[in-house]
Amino acid sequence: MLHLFSKHYKLNQCFTTKYFDFRTETIKISALKRQSSTWSESEKFMLKLALHLFNSSNKVDLSGMDYLDDHNTRLAIEAIAMRYEN
């Protein structure tokens, strides 16, 4: 999840204490979703994926990867691999 927020240009803009509390290890998910309401479909997908990788109760439909360009597809695959590597 942190990989996407640090590497994706739009998510990185939201990687602030306005949305993240590292002391309590919480994310203001509703606020992030509101912030993303005007984003492109690919940007929204990357947010959904990042939130899912943080907590699987945040569901993501992987068919949203169809919206991604090559660079963001690589970022998404890297993030998934990092999350699930042994």
N, C-alpha and C positions, 0 to 999 in steps of 0.2 A: 504494500500500500504506500509506504513512504517513497518507494522507488518511483511510482507514478507521480506523486505530488512533487518530488524533487526534479523529475526529468520532463514532465509535460508542461508546456508553457502556460496554459490556462490554469491548470491545477496548481502550479507553482505560485500563481498570483494569490491563491486562497490559502496558501500554507503559512498562516499567521495565527497569532493567539486569538484572533477574532473567532476562529473556528476550531482551534486545537488547544487543549489544555494538557500539556505533557505531565504536569504534576499529578493529575487525577487520571491520566491516560484515557481521556474522553475526546470525542469529536462531536461538534454541533451539526449533526447530520441534516436536520430540518433546515437549518440556516444555509448550509451548503446547497441543498436542493433548491431552495428559493433563489439563491444567488445564480444558479445555473439555468434558471427558467428561460433566459434569452439566448443561451448558448446553442451552438450547432449540435446536430444529432451525434456527431463523432465525439465532441467534447463532453456531452452528457453521458455517453457510453463510458468514456474513460473515468468519469467521476463515479458512475455506478460500479464499474469494475473495481476501482480503488476502495470504495466503501465495502464491497463484497469481500475483498481480500482482507480487510480489517475485521469484519464480522460477517460470517456467512448468513446471518439472518437478513442482511441487506441483499436481496436477490438481484441477479443480473441475468439477462438473456444474451447468451454468447452470439446469437445471430446479429447482434448490434455491431460485431466486429466488421460486418460488411461495409459499414460507414467509414472505416479507418483507411488512411493512406498507408503506404509501406512503412514509413517511419513509426507511426503510432501502432501499427500491427506488431512491429518488433518490440516496442515498449510494452505492449499488453502481454505478449508471449513471455518476455523477460520477467515481468512482474508475477505472472502466474507460475512460472518455473521457480522463481525465488520463494514464493509462498509455499509451494508443495514439494520442494526438494527435501530429500531425507537428511 
